[in-house]
């Protein structure tokens, strides 16, 4: 039971003991609260929007950061993104640390990490540091700064920026060492492996909050987005190379992979993997029908079928999860949300 539900149950018990309500009413209220929490968890809520003021502040923040970037670019190399990063940190201090606006935290935290990486990398490269070393150093400093932002502001997406920045030097080394076509296949494998590692890390956060009621669920959500991007892009890019030799095999593998990712998404109750794979599935369909000369009609049919399938899955998500989870080993079921 999460903290909110526990506090509610405690309040109900106190009201019962004080004679405000009878025992039967108390039990009914507690069952209703549990059912309500279960229903809210099934829709995979994401706490990123508290009101229109969030959007208003985000627009103002973006304008301020872009303006600072433009002004700084007229001064010296790296000054523009550095000024934008400073503005981003100040915005986080005021509107996240004090006002707790979630959407501002998501947008500005990512902007802070991006601008800081651009600033440090640009400055190092301008000072004559080798490209690989400069970009790697920029990523390391960005990871440290993102971790500091996470500790100070507790923005869930900051954990993903720390992980992404930490992985970047390893990716750069892999790409530099494997520049041939055969080497690029190895690079894609490394990217996919990194994505699987991030996925496992995300599952640790998910397992710590199976009811999806605390910030840990939000941290896991953004980590799943990062993992999906790494895994899906790497695998589908590799599959694209098969188009030159066997188109039928290629589209078959694409569909099979999409089905596998859909099953994983259902098991862990996360739509991120499925959404990422859907983009590549539509790209694959467009490529196939483009080669056959039936672009509009063929692609439209595939898009319609996929869209209808997703709509049906959205309606029957909970029953489908119940069926799928019966086929999953108990050790895995203990790590994912219950199918209520």
C-alpha positions in Angstrom: 0.0 0.0 0.0 1.4 3.5 -0.9 1.8 6.3 1.6 -1.4 8.1 0.5 -3.6 5.1 0.8 -2.0 4.2 4.2 -2.7 7.7 5.5 -6.3 7.5 4.2 -6.9 4.1 5.8 -5.5 5.4 9.1 -7.8 8.4 9.0 -10.8 6.1 8.3 -9.8 3.9 11.3 -9.5 7.0 13.6 -13.0 8.2 12.4 -14.4 4.7 13.1 -12.8 4.6 16.6 -14.2 8.1 17.3 -17.7 6.9 16.4 -18.0 9.2 13.4 -18.7 6.3 11.1 -19.5 2.6 11.7 -17.2 -0.3 10.9 -19.1 -1.3 7.8 -18.8 2.2 6.3 -15.1 2.3 7.2 -14.4 -0.9 5.4 -16.4 0.2 2.4 -14.5 3.5 2.2 -11.2 1.7 2.3 -12.2 -0.8 -0.4 -13.4 2.1 -2.5 -10.0 3.9 -2.1 -8.1 0.8 -3.0 -10.2 0.2 -6.1 -9.8 3.9 -7.1 -6.0 3.7 -6.7 -5.9 0.5 -8.8 -7.9 2.1 -11.6 -5.7 5.2 -11.7 -2.6 3.1 -11.8 -3.8 1.2 -14.9 -3.8 4.3 -17.0 -0.1 4.9 -16.4 -0.4 8.5 -15.1 2.5 10.8 -15.6 2.8 13.8 -13.3 4.1 16.5 -15.7 1.3 19.0 -15.8 -0.3 20.9 -12.9 -2.1 23.6 -14.8 -1.8 26.1 -17.7 0.7 28.1 -15.7 3.2 25.3 -16.4 2.8 25.9 -20.1 3.1 29.6 -19.7 6.3 29.4 -17.7 7.8 26.8 -20.2 7.2 29.2 -23.1 8.8 32.1 -21.1 11.7 29.9 -20.1 12.4 28.7 -23.7 12.3 32.3 -25.0 14.7 33.4 -22.3 17.1 30.6 -22.9 17.1 31.1 -26.7 17.6 34.8 -26.2 20.5 34.2 -23.9 22.0 31.7 -26.3 21.7 34.1 -29.2 23.3 37.0 -27.2 26.2 34.8 -26.0 26.9 33.5 -29.5 27.9 37.0 -30.5 30.6 37.1 -27.7 32.8 34.0 -27.9 32.6 30.3 -28.5 30.6 28.4 -25.9 29.3 31.5 -24.2 25.9 31.2 -25.7 25.0 27.7 -24.4 26.7 28.5 -21.1 24.5 31.6 -20.6 21.4 29.5 -21.6 22.4 26.8 -19.0 22.7 29.5 -16.3 19.3 30.8 -17.2 17.9 27.2 -17.0 19.4 26.6 -13.6 17.9 29.9 -12.3 14.5 28.9 -13.7 14.8 25.5 -11.9 15.6 27.3 -8.6 12.5 29.5 -8.8 9.8 27.5 -10.5 10.8 23.9 -9.6 12.6 24.2 -6.2 10.1 26.7 -4.8 6.9 26.5 -7.0 7.1 22.8 -7.9 5.9 23.1 -11.5 6.5 19.6 -13.0 6.3 20.5 -16.7 8.9 23.3 -16.2 11.1 20.8 -14.5 11.0 18.3 -17.4 11.6 20.8 -20.2 14.2 23.0 -18.5 16.1 20.1 -16.9 16.7 18.6 -20.3 17.5 22.0 -21.7 20.0 22.6 -18.9 21.8 19.4 -19.7 21.9 20.0 -23.4 23.1 23.5 -23.2 25.8 22.6 -20.6 27.1 19.8 -22.8 27.2 22.2 -25.8 29.0 24.8 -23.8 31.7 22.6 -22.3 32.3 20.7 -25.5 32.5 23.9 -27.6 34.9 25.5 -25.2 37.2 22.4 -25.0 37.2 22.0 -28.8 37.9 25.7 -29.2 40.9 25.4 -26.9 42.3 22.7 -29.2 41.3 19.6 -27.3 40.8 16.5 -29.5 37.3 15.9 -30.7 36.8 12.6 -28.9 38.3 13.9 -25.7 36.4 17.1 -25.7 33.0 15.5 -26.4 33.7 12.9 -23.7 34.7 15.4 -21.2 31.6 17.5 -22.0 29.5 14.4 -21.4 31.2 13.6 -18.1 30.7 17.1 -16.8 27.1 17.1 -18.0 26.5 13.9 -16.1 27.9 15.4 -12.9 25.8 18.6 -13.3 22.7 16.6 -14.1 23.2 14.5 -10.9 23.6 17.7 -9.0 20.3 18.9 -10.5 18.7 15.6 -9.5 19.9 15.9 -5.9 18.7 19.5 -5.6 15.5 19.6 -7.5 14.4 15.9 -7.5 13.2 16.1 -11.1 12.5 12.5 -12.3 13.8 13.0 -15.9 17.2 14.1 -14.5 18.1 10.5 -13.7 17.7 9.8 -17.4 19.9 12.7 -18.4 22.6 11.4 -16.0 22.4 8.0 -17.5 22.4 9.3 -21.1 25.4 11.6 -20.5 27.3 8.8 -18.7 26.7 6.4 -21.7 27.8 9.0 -24.3 31.6 8.7 -23.9 31.3 4.9 -24.2 29.3 5.4 -27.4 31.8 7.8 -28.8 34.7 5.4 -28.1 32.8 2.6 -29.8 32.0 4.7 -32.9 35.6 5.9 -33.1 37.0 2.4 -32.9 34.6 0.8 -35.3 34.2 3.0 -38.4 33.8 0.3 -41.0 30.5 -1.0 -42.2 31.1 -4.2 -40.3 32.1 -2.1 -37.3 28.9 -0.1 -37.5 27.0 -3.4 -36.9 29.0 -3.8 -33.7 28.2 -0.2 -32.7 24.5 -0.9 -33.1 24.9 -4.0 -31.0 26.6 -1.9 -28.3 23.8 0.7 -28.5 21.2 -2.0 -28.1 23.1 -3.6 -25.2 23.3 -0.2 -23.5 19.5 0.1 -24.0 18.9 -3.2 -22.4 21.1 -2.2 -19.4 19.0 1.0 -19.1 15.8 -1.0 -19.3 17.0 -3.2 -16.4 17.9 -0.1 -14.4 14.4 1.3 -15.1 12.8 -2.0 -13.9 14.6 -1.5 -10.6 12.8 1.8 -10.1 9.6 0.2 -11.3 9.9 -2.7 -8.9 10.4 -0.2 -6.0 7.0 1.3 -6.7 4.6 -1.3 -8.2 1.6 0.8 -7.3 2.9 3.7 -9.5 2.1 6.3 -6.9 5.5 8.0 -6.1 8.2 9.8 -8.0 10.0 6.5 -8.6 7.4 5.6 -11.2 8.1 8.8 -13.0 11.9 8.1 -12.9 11.2 4.7 -14.4 9.0 6.1 -17.1 11.8 8.4 -18.5 14.3 5.6 -18.2 12.0 3.4 -20.2 11.8 6.1 -22.9 15.6 6.3 -23.1 15.9 2.5 -23.1 13.3 2.2 -25.9 15.1 4.8 -28.0 18.4 3.0 -27.7 17.1 -0.5 -28.3 14.5 0.1 -30.9 16.6 2.5 -33.0 19.6 0.2 -33.0 17.7 -3.0 -33.8 15.6 -1.4 -36.6 18.6 0.3 -38.1 20.3 -3.1 -38.3 17.2 -4.7 -39.8 17.1 -1.9 -42.4 20.4 -3.3 -43.8 18.6 -6.5 -44.6 16.3 -4.8 -47.1 19.0 -4.9 -49.7 19.2 -8.7 -49.6 15.8 -10.0 -48.6 12.8 -7.7 -48.3 10.4 -10.4 -47.1 12.7 -11.5 -44.3 13.2 -7.9 -43.3 9.5 -7.0 -43.0 8.9 -10.3 -41.2 11.5 -9.6 -38.6 10.2 -6.1 -38.2 6.7 -7.4 -37.4 8.0 -10.1 -35.2 10.1 -7.6 -33.2 7.2 -5.3 -32.9 5.1 -8.1 -31.5 7.8 -9.0 -29.0 8.1 -5.4 -27.8 4.3 -5.1 -27.5 4.3 -8.2 -25.3 7.1 -6.8 -23.1 5.2 -3.5 -22.9 2.0 -5.3 -21.7 3.9 -7.3 -19.1 5.7 -4.3 -17.5 2.6 -2.1 -18.1 4.6 0.5 -20.0 3.6 1.9 -23.4 7.0 3.5 -24.2 8.5 0.5 -25.9 5.4 -0.1 -28.0 5.1 3.6 -29.0 8.8 3.7 -30.1 8.5 0.4 -32.1 5.3 1.7 -33.8 7.2 4.6 -35.4 9.6 2.2 -37.0 6.9 -0.3 -38.0 5.2 2.5 -40.0 8.5 3.5 -41.6 9.1 -0.1 -42.6 5.6 -0.3 -44.1 6.1 2.9 -46.0 9.4 1.7 -47.4 7.9 -1.6 -48.6 4.9 0.0 -50.3 7.2 2.7 -51.8 9.2 0.0 -53.5 6.1 -1.7 -54.7 4.6 1.5 -56.1 1.5 1.4 -53.9 2.5 4.0 -51.4 -0.7 5.8 -50.4 -3.2 3.0 -50.4 -0.9 0.3 -49.0 0.5 2.5 -46.2 -3.0 3.8 -45.3 -4.3 0.2 -44.9 -1.4 -0.7 -42.7 -1.7 2.5 -40.6 -5.4 1.9 -40.2 -4.9 -1.7 -39.1 -2.2 -0.7 -36.6 -4.3 2.2 -35.3 -7.4 0.0 -34.8 -5.2 -2.6 -33.1 -3.9 0.0 -30.7 -7.3 1.4 -29.9 -8.6 -2.1 -29.1 -5.5 -2.7 -26.9 -6.2 0.5 -25.1 -9.7 -0.5 -24.3 -8.8 -4.1 -23.3 -5.4 -3.3 -21.8 -6.3 -4.7 -18.4 -7.9 -7.9 -19.5 -5.0 -8.6 -21.9 -2.5 -8.0 -19.1 -4.3 -10.5 -16.9 -4.1 -13.1 -19.6 -0.4 -12.4 -20.4 0.7 -12.3 -16.8 -0.7 -15.8 -16.2 1.9 -17.0 -18.7 4.8 -15.1 -16.9 6.9 -16.7 -14.2 6.1 -15.6 -10.7 9.5 -14.0 -10.2 8.8 -11.6 -13.0 5.2 -11.0 -11.9 6.6 -9.9 -8.5 8.5 -7.1 -10.3 5.6 -5.5 -12.3 2.3 -3.9 -11.4 -0.6 -6.1 -10.6 -3.3 -6.7 -13.2 -6.3 -5.5 -11.3 
